[in-house]
């Protein structure tokens, strides 16, 4: 009974006395459950199902919610491993003093329950306090109505309690297994035990170089095609695996090579630095890999979300260069002049001006391109070979572009909205045509050489007779497929533009030959909602990755401090001055902890090729903006990393000086 009364006090005292170890774990746990709770509150809020265009943000939040759970479980398990490692010496002492394994189990259970209660109370309290603010931030970034009410969901509270209970249970089970298998002597020495040195380090160094090299190769040579997302995940996997092998084996291989160089190694500064680095890399490699990977994730996440959000106007302009488009069947649109006059009058009445007003006639073919051959599309064609091809006559093109093009009987001009056609002829079913000129700019649509998913071809032919001869073998009859298209960008107050669009749709649909009316204003708003939601998730995940990195750095500094207490004392006894010891240790720690920063920046630099192509898959072609964001974010991250290192290093020096 006495033991039962002592155990709860030992549990409380154990947490309080090990505050430097427990506080970071409590902080990251509270933030993790707070984030999980806020995501869940937003997802379970009925308002999200009623707000216009909120479906996009809801979809992205759901994906982020699942990813958050996947990330948090292994990370909180990883940080728990630092806790139990620091506590093993204390638990071993309790065991030597007569406490049985079952009592140690009860002690750890009580500690786990205390931490659980503190974490869920703080996380839920913060969630209830800040959830509405974050909800309004999401609505604002996603360009959604911000007047919406926000209700608290009891189910979200239960989900948060259950989620952290599962994590706490996993961690407790792992701790019980570790302590139960070890004897008191092993527990006493476990806290000073570093990571094991890997075997066959030369082999794994070569494997790491090959994996990392191939991952970089995939990133640098990636193309905007249907395989880019698969290649992205493969490249990420290869870089992570390669980084692991190079940090755990390659670094030791390099340092051993320096050690074998007698002229370099047997110098006072180099002798101590290389020896210390070998020792540190043996026991720090696994954690440094995580720091490097989390650092890369922070930088890449923020680059992608921030550049994408800042690039929304450019993406909208490329995808929807014209806000309104009206289509008519050319042969049936008999009252064109009257309709155009009514259009001008309507614009004047509603107080809007019409900019970028263009009209042209064309026939559209759904084709498969094989080299310079244009074939009929069927269900077996590869996605990469499928294109839309529009046929225009030279007269229509000249009128639209204010040009003076003259084509021979067997000549055409080509305009591609993606990569250049790049051939001097084009073969249709009715014959072969010579490409007189490939146009690089047109009012028809914007062009980007990286446009691989929505690119199309415009082919200008000599006359209507040639157009009909080309189109007929592809099943396109001009009587119902030769379309007159009008595009425009109305300018004015938003309410007036909406009223104009509504009236124009009614006017246009009443005309003979009417085929379709598209107002892309809503599509532009949908796009802003999607990318605004992405930014919201990116902010959260960037913050989570950064906190994960900081926690790993902090725990490694604590581990380093306790490891170096004895080393510090020994170096002083062999004749090194206090200032020399401090300088040597500082040099080693700086090198060890800034290797991951260099690795993260190199990974980011190689990954920029693939990031640019991934952005191109979303029709974001502003490479300069991406590169500017990358440079600024890398510089900012380096500053934050340096400040974080200085902050965590203070803990290390405080621990070491206790033995000085």
C-alpha positions as CSV (number, residue, x, y, z in Angstrom):
1,X,0.0,0.0,0.0
2,X,2.9,2.3,0.8
3,X,4.4,1.7,-2.6
4,X,1.0,2.5,-4.2
5,X,1.0,5.8,-2.5
6,X,4.6,6.6,-3.4
7,X,4.2,5.8,-7.1
8,X,1.9,8.7,-8.0
9,X,4.3,11.1,-6.3
10,X,7.2,9.7,-8.1
11,X,5.4,10.0,-11.4
12,X,4.6,13.7,-10.8
13,X,8.1,14.4,-9.5
14,X,9.6,12.6,-12.5
15,X,7.8,14.9,-14.9
16,X,8.6,18.0,-12.9
17,X,12.3,17.2,-12.4
18,X,12.7,16.3,-16.1
19,X,11.0,19.5,-17.3
20,X,13.7,20.2,-19.9
21,X,12.9,16.8,-21.5
22,X,9.1,16.8,-21.0
23,X,8.2,20.4,-21.9
24,X,9.1,20.1,-25.6
25,X,7.2,16.8,-25.8
26,X,4.2,18.4,-24.2
27,X,4.4,21.4,-26.5
28,X,4.6,19.5,-29.7
29,X,1.9,17.1,-28.5
30,X,-0.4,20.0,-27.6
31,X,0.2,21.6,-31.0
32,X,-0.4,18.4,-32.8
33,X,-3.7,17.6,-31.1
34,X,-4.7,21.3,-31.4
35,X,-4.1,21.1,-35.1
36,X,-5.9,17.8,-35.4
37,X,-8.8,19.2,-33.4
38,X,-9.1,22.4,-35.5
39,X,-9.0,20.5,-38.8
40,X,-11.7,18.2,-37.5
41,X,-13.9,21.0,-36.2
42,X,-13.8,22.7,-39.6
43,X,-14.5,19.5,-41.4
44,X,-17.5,18.7,-39.2
45,X,-18.9,22.2,-39.4
46,X,-22.2,22.2,-41.3
47,X,-21.5,25.7,-42.6
48,X,-18.7,24.3,-44.9
49,X,-21.4,22.3,-46.8
50,X,-23.5,25.4,-47.4
51,X,-21.0,28.1,-48.3
52,X,-20.6,28.5,-52.1
53,X,-17.4,26.9,-53.5
54,X,-16.5,25.6,-50.0
55,X,-16.4,22.0,-51.4
56,X,-12.9,22.6,-52.8
57,X,-11.6,23.8,-49.5
58,X,-13.4,20.9,-47.7
59,X,-11.8,18.4,-50.0
60,X,-8.3,19.8,-49.4
61,X,-8.9,20.0,-45.7
62,X,-10.0,16.3,-45.7
63,X,-6.7,15.3,-47.5
64,X,-4.7,17.4,-45.1
65,X,-6.5,15.9,-42.1
66,X,-5.6,12.4,-43.2
67,X,-2.0,13.3,-43.9
68,X,-1.8,15.0,-40.5
69,X,-2.8,11.8,-38.7
70,X,-0.3,9.8,-40.8
71,X,2.5,12.2,-39.9
72,X,1.7,12.7,-36.2
73,X,1.6,9.1,-35.1
74,X,5.2,8.1,-36.1
75,X,6.6,11.5,-35.1
76,X,5.1,11.5,-31.6
77,X,6.3,7.9,-31.3
78,X,9.8,9.1,-32.3
79,X,9.9,11.9,-29.8
80,X,8.6,9.5,-27.1
81,X,11.8,7.4,-27.7
82,X,13.9,10.4,-26.5
83,X,11.8,10.6,-23.3
84,X,12.1,7.0,-22.4
85,X,15.8,7.0,-23.2
86,X,16.4,9.9,-20.7
87,X,14.2,8.2,-18.1
88,X,15.8,4.7,-18.3
89,X,18.6,5.7,-15.9
90,X,16.1,6.9,-13.3
91,X,13.9,3.8,-13.8
92,X,17.0,1.6,-13.4
93,X,17.8,3.3,-10.1
94,X,14.2,2.7,-8.9
95,X,14.6,-1.0,-9.9
96,X,17.9,-1.3,-8.0
97,X,16.2,0.3,-4.9
98,X,13.7,-2.5,-4.9
99,X,10.8,-1.4,-7.2
100,X,9.5,-4.3,-9.2
101,X,8.8,-4.3,-13.0
102,X,5.0,-4.1,-12.4
103,X,5.5,-1.0,-10.2
104,X,7.6,0.6,-12.9
105,X,4.8,-0.2,-15.3
106,X,2.2,1.5,-13.0
107,X,4.6,4.5,-12.7
108,X,4.8,4.8,-16.5
109,X,1.0,4.4,-16.8
110,X,0.4,7.2,-14.3
111,X,2.9,9.5,-16.1
112,X,1.2,8.7,-19.4
113,X,-2.2,9.5,-18.0
114,X,-0.9,12.8,-16.5
115,X,0.6,13.8,-19.9
116,X,-2.6,12.7,-21.7
117,X,-4.8,14.9,-19.4
118,X,-2.5,17.9,-19.7
119,X,-2.2,17.6,-23.5
120,X,-5.9,17.1,-24.3
121,X,-7.1,19.9,-21.9
122,X,-4.6,22.4,-23.3
123,X,-5.2,21.4,-27.0
124,X,-9.0,21.4,-26.8
125,X,-9.0,24.7,-24.8
126,X,-6.7,26.3,-27.5
127,X,-8.8,24.8,-30.2
128,X,-12.0,26.2,-28.8
129,X,-10.3,29.6,-28.3
130,X,-8.7,29.9,-31.8
131,X,-10.8,27.7,-34.0
132,X,-13.1,30.4,-35.2
133,X,-10.2,32.7,-35.9
134,X,-8.5,30.0,-38.0
135,X,-11.9,29.2,-39.7
136,X,-12.2,32.8,-40.7
137,X,-8.6,32.8,-41.9
138,X,-9.4,29.8,-44.1
139,X,-12.5,31.5,-45.5
140,X,-10.5,34.6,-46.2
141,X,-7.7,32.8,-48.0
142,X,-10.1,30.7,-50.0
143,X,-12.1,33.9,-51.0
144,X,-15.3,32.5,-49.3
145,X,-17.9,34.5,-47.5
146,X,-16.6,35.4,-44.0
147,X,-19.9,36.1,-42.4
148,X,-20.5,32.4,-41.7
149,X,-21.2,31.2,-38.2
150,X,-19.0,28.6,-36.6
151,X,-20.3,25.9,-34.4
152,X,-18.4,23.5,-32.0
153,X,-18.8,19.8,-32.8
154,X,-18.8,17.3,-29.9
155,X,-17.8,14.6,-32.3
156,X,-14.6,16.5,-33.1
157,X,-13.8,16.6,-29.3
158,X,-14.3,12.8,-29.1
159,X,-12.1,12.3,-32.2
160,X,-9.2,14.3,-30.6
161,X,-9.5,12.4,-27.3
162,X,-9.5,9.1,-29.1
163,X,-6.6,10.0,-31.5
164,X,-4.3,11.0,-28.7
165,X,-5.4,8.1,-26.6
166,X,-4.3,5.8,-29.4
167,X,-0.9,7.5,-29.7
168,X,-0.4,7.5,-25.9
169,X,-1.3,3.8,-25.8
170,X,1.2,3.0,-28.6
171,X,3.9,4.9,-26.8
172,X,3.1,3.4,-23.4
173,X,3.2,-0.1,-24.9
174,X,6.6,0.5,-26.5
175,X,8.0,1.9,-23.2
176,X,6.7,-1.1,-21.2
177,X,8.3,-3.5,-23.7
178,X,11.7,-1.7,-23.5
179,X,11.8,-1.5,-19.7
180,X,10.4,-5.0,-19.2
181,X,13.1,-6.6,-21.4
182,X,16.0,-4.8,-19.7
183,X,17.7,-5.5,-16.4
184,X,18.5,-2.7,-14.0
185,X,22.2,-2.5,-15.1
186,X,21.1,-2.1,-18.7
187,X,18.6,0.6,-17.8
188,X,21.3,2.5,-15.9
189,X,23.6,2.6,-19.0
190,X,21.0,3.0,-21.7
191,X,20.7,6.8,-21.4
192,X,24.2,7.2,-22.6
193,X,23.9,4.7,-25.4
194,X,24.1,6.3,-28.9
195,X,22.8,4.9,-32.2
196,X,24.6,1.8,-33.3
197,X,27.1,2.2,-36.1
198,X,25.9,0.6,-39.3
199,X,27.7,-2.4,-40.7
200,X,29.1,-2.5,-44.3
201,X,29.4,1.3,-44.4
202,X,31.2,1.4,-47.7
203,X,28.5,-0.7,-49.4
204,X,25.8,1.5,-48.0
205,X,27.7,4.6,-48.9
206,X,27.7,3.5,-52.5
207,X,24.0,2.6,-52.3
208,X,23.2,6.0,-50.8
209,X,25.1,7.8,-53.6
210,X,23.3,5.8,-56.3
211,X,19.9,6.3,-54.7
212,X,20.4,10.1,-54.2
213,X,21.9,10.5,-57.6
214,X,19.0,8.7,-59.3
215,X,16.5,10.7,-57.2
216,X,18.2,13.9,-58.3
217,X,18.2,12.6,-61.9
218,X,14.5,12.0,-61.9
219,X,13.9,15.5,-60.4
220,X,16.1,17.3,-62.8
221,X,15.0,15.5,-66.0
222,X,11.3,15.3,-65.1
223,X,8.9,16.4,-67.8
224,X,5.3,17.7,-67.7
225,X,3.5,14.5,-68.6
226,X,1.1,11.9,-67.1
227,X,4.0,10.3,-65.2
228,X,5.2,13.4,-63.4
229,X,3.3,12.7,-60.1
230,X,4.5,9.1,-60.0
231,X,8.0,10.3,-60.7
232,X,7.7,12.9,-57.9
233,X,6.9,10.3,-55.2
234,X,9.6,8.0,-56.5
235,X,12.1,10.8,-56.4
236,X,11.1,11.7,-52.9
237,X,11.5,8.1,-51.7
238,X,14.9,7.8,-53.4
239,X,16.2,11.1,-51.9
240,X,15.0,10.2,-48.4
241,X,16.6,6.7,-48.6
242,X,19.8,8.1,-50.2
243,X,20.0,10.8,-47.5
244,X,19.6,8.1,-44.8
245,X,22.4,6.0,-46.1
246,X,24.8,8.9,-46.8
247,X,24.3,10.4,-43.3
248,X,24.6,7.0,-41.5
249,X,27.4,5.5,-43.6
250,X,28.8,8.0,-46.1
251,X,29.7,10.6,-43.4
252,X,31.7,7.9,-41.4
253,X,33.3,6.7,-44.6
254,X,34.5,10.2,-45.4
255,X,35.8,10.9,-41.9
256,X,37.6,7.5,-41.8
257,X,39.2,8.5,-45.1
258,X,40.4,11.7,-43.5
259,X,41.7,9.8,-40.5
260,X,43.8,7.6,-42.7
261,X,45.4,10.7,-44.2
262,X,48.2,11.0,-41.6
263,X,49.4,14.4,-42.9
264,X,45.9,15.8,-42.3
265,X,44.8,13.9,-39.3
266,X,47.8,14.3,-37.0
267,X,47.4,18.0,-36.5
268,X,46.0,19.2,-33.1
269,X,42.9,20.9,-34.5
270,X,42.2,18.2,-37.1
271,X,42.9,15.3,-34.7
272,X,40.3,16.4,-32.1
273,X,37.8,17.6,-34.7
274,X,37.8,14.4,-36.9
275,X,37.8,12.1,-33.9
276,X,34.9,14.0,-32.4
277,X,33.0,14.1,-35.6
278,X,33.3,10.3,-36.2
279,X,32.0,9.8,-32.7
280,X,29.2,12.2,-33.1
281,X,28.1,11.0,-36.6
282,X,27.9,7.4,-35.3
283,X,25.4,8.4,-32.7
284,X,23.7,11.4,-34.4
285,X,23.2,10.2,-37.9
286,X,19.6,8.9,-37.6
287,X,18.5,12.2,-36.0
288,X,20.4,14.3,-38.5
289,X,18.6,12.5,-41.3
290,X,15.2,13.5,-39.8
291,X,16.4,17.1,-39.3
292,X,17.5,17.2,-43.0
293,X,14.3,15.6,-44.3
294,X,12.0,17.8,-42.2
295,X,13.9,20.9,-43.2
296,X,13.5,20.0,-46.8
297,X,9.7,19.4,-46.2
298,X,9.4,22.8,-44.6
299,X,11.1,24.6,-47.4
300,X,9.3,22.7,-50.3
301,X,5.9,23.0,-48.7
302,X,6.1,26.7,-48.1
303,X,7.6,27.3,-51.6
304,X,4.8,25.4,-53.3
305,X,1.9,26.9,-51.4
306,X,3.1,30.5,-51.3
307,X,4.2,30.7,-54.9
308,X,0.9,29.0,-56.0
309,X,-1.1,31.5,-54.0
310,X,0.8,34.5,-55.2
311,X,0.5,33.1,-58.8
312,X,-3.3,32.8,-58.8
313,X,-3.8,35.9,-61.1
314,X,-1.3,34.5,-63.6
315,X,-2.9,31.0,-63.5
316,X,-6.4,32.5,-64.0
317,X,-5.2,34.6,-66.9
318,X,-3.6,31.6,-68.6
319,X,-6.5,29.2,-68.1
320,X,-9.3,31.7,-68.7
321,X,-7.9,34.5,-70.8
322,X,-11.5,35.5,-71.6
323,X,-14.2,35.9,-69.0
324,X,-17.1,35.4,-71.4
325,X,-17.4,33.1,-74.4
326,X,-20.4,32.7,-76.7
327,X,-20.6,30.0,-79.4
328,X,-22.9,29.8,-82.4
329,X,-23.2,27.4,-85.3
330,X,-21.8,29.5,-88.1
331,X,-24.4,28.6,-90.8
332,X,-27.4,29.2,-88.5
333,X,-26.3,32.5,-86.9
334,X,-28.1,34.7,-89.3
335,X,-28.6,37.8,-87.1
336,X,-25.0,38.4,-86.2
337,X,-24.9,42.2,-86.8
338,X,-28.1,42.7,-84.9
339,X,-26.8,40.6,-82.0
340,X,-23.5,42.6,-81.9
341,X,-25.4,45.9,-81.8
342,X,-27.6,44.6,-79.0
343,X,-24.4,43.5,-77.2
344,X,-22.9,47.0,-77.4
345,X,-26.1,48.6,-76.2
346,X,-26.4,46.2,-73.3
347,X,-22.8,46.9,-72.2
348,X,-23.5,50.6,-72.2
349,X,-26.8,50.2,-70.2
350,X,-25.1,48.1,-67.5
351,X,-22.1,50.4,-67.3
352,X,-19.4,48.0,-68.4
353,X,-16.7,48.2,-71.1
354,X,-15.7,45.3,-73.3
355,X,-12.0,44.7,-73.5
356,X,-10.2,41.9,-75.5
357,X,-13.2,41.5,-77.8
358,X,-12.4,38.9,-80.5
359,X,-14.5,36.8,-82.8
360,X,-13.5,34.0,-85.1
361,X,-14.9,30.9,-86.9
362,X,-13.3,27.4,-86.5
363,X,-13.8,23.7,-86.6
364,X,-12.5,21.6,-83.8
365,X,-11.1,18.1,-84.2
366,X,-10.4,15.6,-81.5
367,X,-7.2,13.9,-82.7
368,X,-4.2,11.8,-82.0
369,X,-0.8,13.1,-83.1
370,X,1.8,10.5,-84.1
371,X,4.8,12.4,-85.2
372,X,3.6,14.6,-88.1
373,X,0.5,12.4,-88.7
374,X,-2.9,13.5,-87.5
375,X,-5.2,10.5,-86.8
376,X,-8.8,10.0,-85.6
377,X,-8.9,9.6,-81.8
378,X,-10.0,6.3,-80.4
379,X,-10.3,4.8,-76.9
380,X,-6.9,3.0,-77.2
381,X,-4.8,6.2,-77.7
382,X,-2.3,7.2,-75.1
383,X,-3.2,10.3,-73.1
384,X,0.1,12.0,-74.1
385,X,-0.9,11.7,-77.8
386,X,-4.4,13.2,-77.5
387,X,-4.9,16.8,-78.6
388,X,-7.6,19.2,-79.6
389,X,-7.0,20.8,-83.0
390,X,-8.8,23.9,-84.3
391,X,-9.0,24.7,-88.0
392,X,-9.2,28.4,-89.1
393,X,-9.0,29.9,-92.6
394,X,-6.4,32.6,-93.4
395,X,-9.1,35.2,-93.8
396,X,-10.5,34.6,-90.3
397,X,-7.0,34.6,-88.8
398,X,-6.0,37.9,-90.7
399,X,-9.2,39.6,-89.5
400,X,-8.6,38.6,-85.9
401,X,-4.9,39.2,-85.7
402,X,-4.8,42.2,-88.1
403,X,-2.4,40.3,-90.2
404,X,-1.7,39.8,-93.9
405,X,-1.1,36.1,-94.3
406,X,-1.2,34.5,-97.7
407,X,-1.1,30.7,-97.9
408,X,-0.6,28.5,-101.0
409,X,-2.8,25.5,-101.8
410,X,-0.7,23.0,-99.8
411,X,0.5,25.3,-97.1
412,X,-0.7,25.9,-93.5
413,X,0.5,27.8,-90.4
414,X,0.4,26.2,-86.9
415,X,0.1,27.7,-83.4
416,X,0.6,25.5,-80.4
417,X,-0.4,26.5,-76.8
418,X,2.2,24.1,-75.5
419,X,5.5,22.9,-76.8
420,X,6.2,23.9,-80.5
421,X,5.0,21.5,-83.2
422,X,8.5,21.6,-84.5
423,X,8.0,19.9,-87.9
424,X,8.0,21.2,-91.5
425,X,4.9,19.2,-92.6
426,X,1.6,17.9,-91.2
427,X,-0.2,14.9,-92.6
428,X,-4.0,14.8,-92.6
429,X,-6.1,12.0,-94.1
430,X,-6.8,14.1,-97.2
431,X,-3.1,14.8,-97.8
432,X,0.2,16.4,-96.7
433,X,0.6,20.1,-96.0
434,X,3.8,22.1,-95.6
435,X,4.1,24.2,-92.5
436,X,4.9,27.7,-93.8
437,X,5.3,29.2,-90.4
438,X,4.9,28.2,-86.8
439,X,3.4,31.1,-84.8
440,X,4.7,31.7,-81.3
441,X,2.1,34.2,-80.1
442,X,-1.6,34.7,-80.8
443,X,-4.8,36.2,-79.5
444,X,-6.4,32.8,-79.7
445,X,-4.9,31.5,-76.4
446,X,-1.8,32.1,-74.3
447,X,1.2,29.8,-74.9
448,X,3.7,28.1,-72.5
449,X,6.3,25.6,-73.6
450,X,5.7,23.7,-70.3
451,X,1.9,23.3,-71.0
452,X,1.7,19.6,-71.4
453,X,-1.8,18.8,-70.1
454,X,-4.1,21.3,-71.8
455,X,-2.1,22.2,-74.9
456,X,-3.9,22.3,-78.3
457,X,-3.1,23.2,-81.9
458,X,-4.5,25.9,-84.1
459,X,-4.0,25.2,-87.8
460,X,-4.6,28.1,-90.3
461,X,-5.5,26.8,-93.8
462,X,-5.9,28.6,-97.1
463,X,-9.7,28.7,-97.4
464,X,-13.0,27.2,-96.3
465,X,-12.8,24.6,-99.0
466,X,-9.4,23.3,-97.7
467,X,-10.8,23.4,-94.2
468,X,-13.8,21.2,-95.2
469,X,-11.6,18.7,-97.0
470,X,-9.4,18.3,-93.9
471,X,-12.3,18.1,-91.4
472,X,-14.6,15.7,-93.2
473,X,-12.4,12.5,-92.8
474,X,-12.4,13.1,-89.1
475,X,-16.2,13.0,-88.9
476,X,-16.6,16.8,-88.6
477,X,-19.4,18.2,-90.9
478,X,-19.2,22.0,-91.2
479,X,-23.0,22.3,-91.3
480,X,-23.2,21.7,-87.6
481,X,-19.6,21.9,-86.4
482,X,-18.2,25.1,-87.9
483,X,-18.5,27.4,-84.9
484,X,-18.5,31.2,-84.6
485,X,-16.9,32.1,-81.3
486,X,-17.1,35.5,-79.5
487,X,-14.8,36.2,-76.5
488,X,-14.6,39.2,-74.3
489,X,-13.5,40.6,-70.9
490,X,-16.1,42.9,-69.5
491,X,-14.7,45.6,-67.1
492,X,-16.5,47.4,-64.4
493,X,-18.0,46.9,-60.9
494,X,-18.6,43.3,-60.0
495,X,-22.3,43.7,-59.5
496,X,-22.6,45.4,-62.9
497,X,-20.5,42.7,-64.6
498,X,-22.8,40.0,-63.1
499,X,-25.9,41.8,-64.3
500,X,-24.4,42.2,-67.8
501,X,-23.5,38.5,-68.0
502,X,-27.0,37.5,-67.0
503,X,-28.7,39.7,-69.5
504,X,-26.2,38.7,-72.3
505,X,-26.9,35.0,-71.7
506,X,-30.6,35.6,-72.1
507,X,-30.0,37.7,-75.2
508,X,-27.6,35.2,-76.7
509,X,-29.6,32.0,-76.0
510,X,-32.6,33.5,-77.9
511,X,-30.6,33.8,-81.2
512,X,-30.8,31.2,-84.0
513,X,-27.8,28.8,-84.0
514,X,-27.0,29.3,-80.3
515,X,-24.7,26.6,-79.1
516,X,-23.3,27.6,-75.7
517,X,-22.5,30.4,-73.2
518,X,-19.6,30.3,-70.8
519,X,-19.0,32.8,-68.0
520,X,-15.7,31.9,-66.4
521,X,-15.9,34.3,-63.5
522,X,-17.2,31.5,-61.2
523,X,-14.4,29.2,-62.4
524,X,-11.8,31.8,-61.5
525,X,-13.4,32.1,-58.1
526,X,-13.3,28.3,-57.7
527,X,-9.6,28.4,-58.5
528,X,-9.0,31.1,-55.9
529,X,-10.8,28.9,-53.3
530,X,-8.8,25.8,-54.2
531,X,-5.4,27.6,-53.9
532,X,-6.4,29.6,-50.9
533,X,-7.3,26.3,-49.1
534,X,-3.9,25.0,-50.2
535,X,-2.2,28.0,-48.6
536,X,-4.1,27.4,-45.4
537,X,-3.0,23.8,-45.3
538,X,0.5,24.7,-46.4
539,X,0.8,27.2,-43.4
540,X,-0.3,24.5,-41.0
541,X,2.0,21.7,-42.4
542,X,5.0,24.0,-42.8
543,X,4.6,25.0,-39.1
544,X,4.2,21.3,-38.1
545,X,7.3,20.3,-40.0
546,X,9.3,23.2,-38.5
547,X,8.2,22.3,-35.0
548,X,9.1,18.6,-35.6
549,X,12.6,19.8,-36.7
550,X,13.0,22.0,-33.7
551,X,12.0,19.3,-31.3
552,X,14.5,16.8,-32.8
553,X,17.2,19.5,-32.6
554,X,16.3,20.2,-29.0
555,X,16.4,16.6,-27.9
556,X,19.6,16.0,-29.8
557,X,21.2,18.9,-27.9
558,X,20.0,17.4,-24.6
559,X,21.4,14.0,-25.6
560,X,24.7,15.7,-26.7
561,X,24.9,17.5,-23.4
562,X,24.6,14.5,-21.2
563,X,27.0,12.5,-23.5
564,X,29.6,15.2,-23.4
565,X,29.6,15.9,-19.7
566,X,32.2,13.2,-19.1
567,X,34.1,14.0,-22.4
568,X,34.4,17.6,-21.3
569,X,35.9,16.6,-18.0
570,X,38.4,14.1,-19.6
571,X,39.6,16.7,-22.1
572,X,40.3,19.2,-19.3
573,X,42.3,16.5,-17.4
574,X,44.6,15.8,-20.4
575,X,45.7,19.4,-20.6
576,X,43.2,21.2,-22.8
577,X,42.2,24.6,-21.5
578,X,38.6,25.5,-20.9
579,X,38.5,27.8,-23.9
580,X,40.1,25.2,-26.2
581,X,37.6,22.6,-25.1
582,X,34.7,24.9,-25.7
583,X,36.0,26.0,-29.1
584,X,36.5,22.3,-30.2
585,X,33.1,21.2,-29.0
586,X,31.4,24.3,-30.6
587,X,33.2,23.6,-33.9
588,X,32.0,20.0,-33.9
589,X,28.4,20.8,-33.0
590,X,28.2,23.5,-35.6
591,X,29.5,21.1,-38.3
592,X,27.1,18.4,-37.2
593,X,24.0,20.5,-37.0
594,X,24.6,22.6,-40.1
595,X,25.2,19.5,-42.3
596,X,21.4,18.9,-42.4
597,X,20.8,22.6,-43.4
598,X,23.2,22.2,-46.3
599,X,21.5,18.9,-47.2
600,X,18.1,20.5,-47.1
601,X,19.1,23.4,-49.4
602,X,20.8,21.0,-51.9
603,X,17.7,18.8,-51.9
604,X,15.6,21.9,-52.5
605,X,17.8,23.1,-55.3
606,X,17.6,19.7,-57.1
607,X,13.9,19.5,-56.4
608,X,13.1,22.9,-57.9
609,X,13.2,21.3,-61.4
610,X,10.4,19.0,-60.5
611,X,8.5,21.6,-58.5
612,X,8.5,23.9,-61.5
613,X,7.1,21.0,-63.6
614,X,4.5,20.1,-61.0
615,X,3.4,23.7,-60.9
616,X,3.2,23.5,-64.7
617,X,0.8,20.5,-64.4
618,X,-1.5,23.0,-62.5
619,X,-1.0,25.5,-65.4
620,X,1.3,27.7,-63.3
621,X,4.1,28.8,-65.6
622,X,5.6,31.7,-63.6
623,X,9.1,30.2,-63.1
624,X,10.5,33.5,-62.0
625,X,8.0,33.8,-59.1
626,X,8.8,30.2,-58.0
627,X,12.5,30.8,-58.0
628,X,12.2,34.1,-56.2
629,X,10.0,32.4,-53.5
630,X,12.6,29.6,-53.3
631,X,15.5,31.9,-52.7
632,X,13.7,34.0,-50.2
633,X,12.3,31.0,-48.3
634,X,15.7,29.2,-48.2
635,X,17.3,32.4,-46.9
636,X,14.5,32.8,-44.3
637,X,14.7,29.1,-43.3
638,X,18.5,29.4,-42.8
639,X,18.0,32.3,-40.5
640,X,15.3,30.5,-38.5
641,X,17.5,27.4,-38.4
642,X,20.5,29.4,-37.1
643,X,18.4,31.1,-34.4
644,X,16.9,27.7,-33.4
645,X,20.4,26.2,-33.2
646,X,21.6,29.0,-30.9
647,X,18.5,28.6,-28.7
648,X,18.8,24.8,-28.4
649,X,22.6,25.0,-28.0
650,X,22.2,27.0,-24.8
651,X,20.5,23.9,-23.3
652,X,23.5,21.9,-24.3
653,X,26.1,24.2,-22.8
654,X,24.1,24.5,-19.5
655,X,24.2,20.7,-19.2
656,X,27.9,20.4,-20.0
657,X,28.9,23.2,-17.6
658,X,27.4,21.3,-14.7
659,X,30.5,19.0,-14.9
660,X,33.0,21.7,-15.8
